[in-house]
């Protein structure tokens, strides 16, 4: 019986998972997304052309790969249909779990209203309705993709949902959808999406049982944004870690094969919350500009800082990473000195673990000599000696083998170490 390999971000998201999934997907027949919504953004560059994905798995650029949106994903029908327009002939190449939950426009309205009400304590969500959709799912008020099969019944359930929660919606300033408009909207979603809807769990079980196809599992966001194990409450609304693939697709832990952790050669974060290695001065600005660190989904400038080896080691352990891919090494080109947080100072002590209140740590840095340029390098032996020393130090600090190194956004500019 075949096992499914897994790609997981081990920082605060935006690690460059899209490029690695796209690169590896050339070797896989099935690529599955297991959590998150269209708040995620994967940018892939192939032959100089930039493609932004939000819901569709990154294997879509492999014409031979089947791409599955799992039950753990929350799906905005409007966003997915718009994203599908980028591709020709998705028949047989895109499948959607009938158990995935739906995001409607009122979820986004709730999201944005709550962020406004939080004021300075806002979490920094994308405002796309992801949290409210997951909240409805957990409170058993959600609606699943498979329900689009009977739009009359689904419409009645949505209208009943609004009637039950009328005081709540009134307080937030969220208006009930117009009945006729809602009917047309649901019928449009049904016609566009139902041809792609399947029982994804049984489909994957059959594929695994046959053992004829290689499966790659893809998460969104990053480990430090996990609802349980991230920097709560400044997190996303789902389990971003490797274990989330089991609940998000209906797989058992025994179905998981190799786990590859993805990290940038530095750190970024979008939204609010603790970020120990954040750089507020010229070095942070330089990382942002050289790394083009603006959100794929929102366009927001990302907060930038140095590599946090303490957080990366924590994330590698919690995900069971067999190896790691270091992305955007070329963004560090031209820095005279490069810092890495090797430990924290916490309550007067030096620690090498991630405490629950990460806001109260101070990073303890070690410094490395910089290099002139690694851009476009495709062989380990061709890297500057300083870059090799940096990578080897990250391996030691995170206690994880680094097997893949990216030296530009393009698919081909990648070092694969034996």
C-alpha positions as CSV (number, residue, x, y, z in Angstrom):
1,X,0.0,0.0,0.0
2,X,1.3,3.4,-1.0
3,X,1.9,6.3,1.5
4,X,1.2,9.9,0.8
5,X,4.1,12.4,1.1
6,X,3.4,15.8,2.7
7,X,4.6,19.4,2.3
8,X,4.1,21.7,5.3
9,X,5.2,25.3,6.1
10,X,7.2,25.6,9.3
11,X,7.1,29.3,9.8
12,X,4.2,31.9,9.7
13,X,3.2,31.0,6.2
14,X,4.3,32.4,2.8
15,X,7.3,30.1,2.9
16,X,7.2,29.3,-0.8
17,X,5.3,26.0,-0.6
18,X,3.8,26.7,-4.0
19,X,7.1,26.5,-5.8
20,X,8.1,23.3,-4.1
21,X,4.7,21.6,-4.6
22,X,4.8,22.6,-8.2
23,X,8.4,21.3,-8.5
24,X,7.6,18.0,-6.8
25,X,4.2,17.6,-8.4
26,X,5.9,16.7,-11.7
27,X,6.7,13.4,-9.9
28,X,3.3,12.9,-8.3
29,X,-0.1,11.9,-9.9
30,X,-2.3,13.2,-7.1
31,X,-1.9,16.5,-5.2
32,X,-4.3,17.3,-2.3
33,X,-5.0,20.5,-0.3
34,X,-6.1,19.7,3.2
35,X,-7.0,22.9,5.1
36,X,-7.4,26.7,4.9
37,X,-9.3,28.7,2.4
38,X,-8.7,31.5,-0.1
39,X,-6.9,33.4,2.6
40,X,-3.9,31.3,1.4
41,X,-1.8,32.4,-1.5
42,X,0.7,30.3,-3.4
43,X,2.7,32.1,-6.1
44,X,4.4,30.0,-8.7
45,X,6.7,31.3,-11.4
46,X,7.3,29.1,-14.5
47,X,9.3,30.4,-17.4
48,X,9.0,33.9,-16.0
49,X,5.2,33.7,-15.9
50,X,3.6,34.3,-12.4
51,X,0.5,32.3,-11.4
52,X,-1.3,33.0,-8.1
53,X,-3.3,30.1,-6.5
54,X,-5.5,30.4,-3.5
55,X,-7.7,27.2,-3.4
56,X,-6.6,25.1,-6.3
57,X,-3.6,22.8,-5.3
58,X,-0.3,23.7,-6.7
59,X,-0.1,20.5,-8.8
60,X,-2.5,22.0,-11.3
61,X,0.5,23.1,-13.5
62,X,1.3,19.4,-14.0
63,X,-1.1,18.3,-16.8
64,X,-0.9,14.7,-15.6
65,X,-1.8,15.4,-11.9
66,X,-5.2,15.1,-10.4
67,X,-5.8,18.0,-7.8
68,X,-8.1,17.5,-4.9
69,X,-9.6,20.1,-2.5
70,X,-10.1,18.1,0.7
71,X,-12.9,18.2,3.3
72,X,-10.7,20.3,5.7
73,X,-10.7,23.2,3.3
74,X,-13.3,26.0,3.5
75,X,-14.3,26.9,-0.1
76,X,-15.6,30.2,-1.4
77,X,-17.5,29.1,-4.5
78,X,-17.1,32.6,-6.0
79,X,-13.3,32.7,-5.4
80,X,-12.8,29.1,-6.7
81,X,-14.8,29.7,-9.9
82,X,-12.8,32.8,-10.6
83,X,-9.6,31.0,-10.0
84,X,-10.6,28.1,-12.3
85,X,-10.8,30.6,-15.2
86,X,-7.0,30.6,-15.4
87,X,-6.9,27.0,-16.6
88,X,-8.3,25.2,-19.6
89,X,-9.8,21.7,-19.4
90,X,-10.0,21.0,-15.7
91,X,-12.2,17.9,-16.2
92,X,-10.6,15.0,-14.4
93,X,-7.8,17.3,-13.1
94,X,-9.7,19.1,-10.3
95,X,-11.8,17.3,-7.7
96,X,-13.6,18.8,-4.7
97,X,-14.6,17.0,-1.5
98,X,-18.4,17.0,-1.0
99,X,-17.6,17.4,2.8
100,X,-15.7,20.7,2.4
101,X,-17.5,23.6,3.9
102,X,-18.7,26.6,2.0
103,X,-17.8,30.3,2.5
104,X,-20.5,32.8,1.6
105,X,-20.3,36.6,1.3
106,X,-21.9,37.0,4.8
107,X,-18.9,35.1,6.3
108,X,-16.6,37.8,4.9
109,X,-19.0,40.5,6.3
110,X,-18.8,38.9,9.7
111,X,-15.1,38.6,9.5
112,X,-14.6,42.3,8.6
113,X,-17.1,43.5,11.2
114,X,-15.4,41.6,14.0
115,X,-12.0,43.0,13.0
116,X,-13.3,46.5,13.1
117,X,-14.8,45.9,16.6
118,X,-11.5,44.6,17.9
119,X,-9.8,47.8,16.9
120,X,-6.1,47.8,18.0
121,X,-6.5,44.2,19.1
122,X,-7.4,43.0,15.7
123,X,-6.0,39.7,14.7
124,X,-5.1,40.9,11.2
125,X,-7.2,38.4,9.2
126,X,-7.6,38.7,5.4
127,X,-11.2,39.5,5.9
128,X,-12.2,36.7,3.5
129,X,-14.6,34.9,6.0
130,X,-12.4,32.0,6.8
131,X,-12.7,32.2,10.6
132,X,-16.5,32.6,10.6
133,X,-16.9,29.7,8.1
134,X,-14.8,27.4,10.4
135,X,-16.8,28.8,13.4
136,X,-20.1,27.8,11.7
137,X,-18.6,24.4,10.9
138,X,-17.7,23.8,14.6
139,X,-21.0,25.1,15.9
140,X,-22.8,22.8,13.4
141,X,-24.3,25.6,11.5
142,X,-22.2,25.3,8.4
143,X,-23.0,24.2,4.9
144,X,-21.0,21.7,2.8
145,X,-20.2,21.6,-0.9
146,X,-22.3,18.5,-1.5
147,X,-25.4,20.5,-0.4
148,X,-25.2,22.4,-3.7
149,X,-26.8,19.4,-5.3
150,X,-30.1,20.5,-3.9
151,X,-30.1,24.3,-4.0
152,X,-33.7,24.7,-2.8
153,X,-33.0,22.8,0.4
154,X,-29.7,24.6,0.9
155,X,-31.4,28.0,0.4
156,X,-34.0,27.1,3.0
157,X,-31.3,26.1,5.5
158,X,-29.4,29.4,4.9
159,X,-32.5,31.5,5.4
160,X,-33.3,29.5,8.6
161,X,-29.8,30.1,9.8
162,X,-30.3,33.9,9.4
163,X,-33.6,33.7,11.2
164,X,-32.1,31.9,14.2
165,X,-29.1,34.3,14.3
166,X,-31.0,37.5,13.5
167,X,-29.9,39.5,16.7
168,X,-26.3,38.5,16.1
169,X,-26.3,39.7,12.5
170,X,-28.1,42.9,13.4
171,X,-25.5,43.7,16.0
172,X,-22.7,43.2,13.4
173,X,-24.5,45.1,10.7
174,X,-24.7,42.0,8.4
175,X,-27.8,42.0,6.2
176,X,-29.8,38.9,5.2
177,X,-29.3,38.0,1.5
178,X,-32.1,38.8,-0.9
179,X,-34.0,35.5,-1.6
180,X,-34.1,35.8,-5.3
181,X,-30.4,36.8,-5.5
182,X,-29.5,33.9,-3.2
183,X,-31.4,31.4,-5.4
184,X,-29.5,32.6,-8.5
185,X,-26.2,32.5,-6.7
186,X,-26.6,29.0,-5.4
187,X,-27.8,27.7,-8.8
188,X,-24.7,29.3,-10.5
189,X,-22.4,27.7,-7.9
190,X,-24.1,24.3,-8.4
191,X,-23.8,24.4,-12.2
192,X,-20.2,25.5,-12.1
193,X,-18.9,23.2,-9.3
194,X,-21.0,20.0,-9.0
195,X,-19.3,18.3,-11.9
196,X,-16.1,18.3,-9.9
197,X,-17.6,17.2,-6.5
198,X,-16.8,13.7,-5.2
199,X,-16.4,11.7,-2.1
200,X,-12.7,12.6,-1.8
201,X,-11.9,10.3,1.1
202,X,-13.1,7.1,-0.6
203,X,-11.3,8.2,-3.8
204,X,-8.0,8.6,-1.9
205,X,-8.5,5.3,0.0
206,X,-8.9,3.5,-3.4
207,X,-5.8,5.2,-4.8
208,X,-3.7,4.3,-1.8
209,X,-5.0,0.7,-1.8
210,X,-4.0,0.3,-5.5
211,X,-0.6,1.7,-4.9
212,X,-0.1,2.8,-8.5
213,X,-0.1,6.6,-8.0
214,X,2.1,8.9,-5.9
215,X,0.2,11.3,-3.7
216,X,1.4,14.7,-2.4
217,X,-0.4,16.5,0.4
218,X,-0.2,20.3,0.6
219,X,-1.1,22.6,3.5
220,X,-1.7,26.3,3.5
221,X,-0.4,29.0,5.9
222,X,2.4,27.8,8.3
223,X,2.9,25.8,11.5
224,X,3.2,29.0,13.7
225,X,-0.3,29.9,12.6
226,X,-1.8,26.5,13.7
227,X,-5.0,27.0,15.7
228,X,-3.7,24.7,18.5
229,X,0.1,25.0,18.3
230,X,0.7,28.4,16.8
231,X,0.8,31.9,18.4
232,X,-2.8,31.9,19.6
233,X,-5.0,33.9,19.3
234,X,-3.0,35.4,16.3
235,X,-3.5,32.3,14.3
236,X,-5.6,30.9,11.4
237,X,-8.7,28.9,12.1
238,X,-7.5,25.4,11.1
239,X,-4.7,22.9,11.9
240,X,-1.9,23.8,9.5
241,X,0.5,21.1,10.9
242,X,1.1,17.7,9.2
243,X,-1.5,16.1,11.5
244,X,-4.1,18.3,9.9
245,X,-3.7,16.3,6.6
246,X,-5.3,13.3,8.3
247,X,-8.4,15.1,9.5
248,X,-8.5,17.3,6.4
249,X,-8.6,14.4,3.9
250,X,-9.8,11.4,5.9
251,X,-6.4,9.7,6.1
252,X,-4.8,7.8,9.0
253,X,-1.4,8.6,10.4
254,X,-0.2,5.4,8.8
255,X,-1.1,6.8,5.3
256,X,1.6,9.6,5.7
257,X,5.0,9.0,4.1
258,X,7.8,11.5,3.9
259,X,7.2,15.0,5.5
260,X,9.0,17.9,3.9
261,X,9.1,21.2,5.9
262,X,9.3,24.4,4.0
263,X,11.0,27.5,5.4
264,X,12.4,30.8,4.0
265,X,16.1,31.6,4.6
266,X,14.7,34.4,6.7
267,X,11.2,35.0,8.3
268,X,8.1,36.9,7.4
269,X,4.7,37.3,9.0
270,X,1.4,38.8,7.8
271,X,-1.0,40.2,10.3
272,X,-0.6,40.8,14.0
273,X,0.9,38.7,16.7
274,X,4.4,37.9,18.2
275,X,7.3,37.7,15.8
276,X,10.6,37.6,17.8
277,X,13.1,38.2,15.0
278,X,11.2,41.0,13.3
279,X,13.5,43.8,12.0
280,X,11.9,47.3,12.0
281,X,14.8,49.2,10.4
282,X,16.7,49.2,7.2
283,X,17.5,45.5,7.2
284,X,13.8,44.7,7.5
285,X,13.0,47.0,4.6
286,X,15.8,45.4,2.5
287,X,14.4,41.9,3.1
288,X,10.9,43.1,2.2
289,X,12.1,44.8,-1.1
290,X,14.5,42.1,-2.2
291,X,12.0,39.3,-1.3
292,X,9.0,41.2,-2.8
293,X,7.3,40.5,0.5
294,X,3.7,41.6,-0.2
295,X,0.8,39.2,0.3
296,X,-0.4,37.1,-2.6
297,X,-3.9,37.3,-1.3
298,X,-4.1,40.8,0.1
299,X,-1.1,42.7,-1.2
300,X,-0.3,43.7,2.4
301,X,3.4,44.4,3.2
302,X,4.8,41.4,5.1
303,X,6.7,41.9,8.4
304,X,10.2,40.7,7.8
305,X,13.0,39.5,10.0
306,X,15.8,37.0,10.5
307,X,15.6,33.2,10.5
308,X,14.2,31.9,13.8
309,X,15.9,28.5,14.4
310,X,14.1,28.0,17.7
311,X,10.7,28.2,16.1
312,X,11.9,26.2,13.1
313,X,13.2,23.4,15.3
314,X,9.9,23.4,17.2
315,X,7.9,23.2,13.9
316,X,10.1,20.5,12.5
317,X,9.5,18.4,15.6
318,X,5.7,18.9,15.7
319,X,5.4,18.0,12.0
320,X,7.8,15.1,12.1
321,X,9.8,16.6,9.2
322,X,12.2,14.1,7.5
323,X,13.8,17.0,5.6
324,X,13.5,20.7,4.9
325,X,13.5,22.9,1.9
326,X,15.0,26.4,2.3
327,X,13.4,29.0,0.0
328,X,14.5,32.4,-1.2
329,X,18.2,32.1,-0.3
330,X,18.9,34.7,-3.0
331,X,17.0,37.3,-1.0
332,X,19.9,37.4,1.5
333,X,22.3,38.4,-1.4
334,X,24.3,41.5,-0.5
335,X,23.9,41.5,3.2
336,X,27.2,42.0,5.0
337,X,26.1,40.1,8.1
338,X,23.2,37.7,8.4
339,X,21.6,36.9,11.8
340,X,19.9,33.7,13.1
341,X,18.0,33.4,16.4
342,X,19.7,30.3,18.0
343,X,17.9,30.7,21.4
344,X,15.6,33.1,23.4
345,X,16.0,35.0,26.6
346,X,12.8,34.4,28.6
347,X,12.1,35.5,32.2
348,X,15.8,36.0,32.7
349,X,16.8,32.5,31.4
350,X,18.2,31.3,28.2
351,X,15.9,28.8,26.6
352,X,15.9,26.8,23.3
353,X,12.2,26.0,23.1
354,X,9.0,27.9,22.1
355,X,7.0,29.0,25.1
356,X,3.2,29.6,25.0
357,X,3.7,33.4,25.4
358,X,6.1,34.0,22.6
359,X,5.5,37.8,23.0
360,X,7.8,37.8,26.0
361,X,10.9,36.4,24.5
362,X,14.0,38.2,23.2
363,X,16.0,36.5,20.5
364,X,19.6,35.6,21.1
365,X,21.4,35.9,17.7
366,X,24.4,34.4,16.1
367,X,25.9,36.1,13.1
368,X,27.2,34.8,9.7
369,X,29.2,36.4,7.0
370,X,27.1,37.3,4.0
371,X,27.8,36.6,0.3
372,X,27.6,38.5,-3.0
373,X,25.0,36.4,-4.9
374,X,23.5,32.9,-5.1
375,X,20.7,33.9,-7.6
376,X,20.1,31.1,-10.1
377,X,22.6,28.7,-8.7
378,X,21.5,25.1,-9.4
379,X,24.3,23.0,-7.8
380,X,25.5,22.8,-4.2
381,X,29.1,23.0,-5.2
382,X,28.5,26.3,-7.0
383,X,27.2,28.1,-3.9
384,X,29.6,30.6,-2.2
385,X,31.3,29.1,0.8
386,X,29.5,31.5,3.1
387,X,26.1,30.4,1.8
388,X,27.1,26.7,2.4
389,X,28.1,27.6,5.9
390,X,24.8,29.3,6.5
391,X,22.8,26.3,5.3
392,X,24.9,23.8,7.3
393,X,24.3,25.9,10.4
394,X,20.6,25.9,9.9
395,X,20.7,22.1,9.6
396,X,22.5,21.9,12.9
397,X,20.3,24.4,14.7
398,X,17.0,22.9,13.5
399,X,18.2,19.3,13.7
400,X,16.7,18.7,10.3
401,X,18.4,17.8,7.0
402,X,18.1,20.5,4.3
403,X,17.5,18.6,1.0
404,X,16.2,21.4,-1.2
405,X,17.5,25.0,-1.6
406,X,15.7,27.6,-3.8
407,X,17.8,30.4,-5.4
408,X,15.2,32.3,-7.4
409,X,11.4,32.2,-7.9
410,X,11.8,30.1,-11.1
411,X,11.1,26.4,-10.9
412,X,14.4,25.5,-12.4
413,X,16.6,27.5,-10.0
414,X,16.6,24.9,-7.3
415,X,19.4,22.9,-5.7
416,X,18.5,19.3,-4.7
417,X,21.1,17.8,-2.4
418,X,21.7,14.1,-2.3
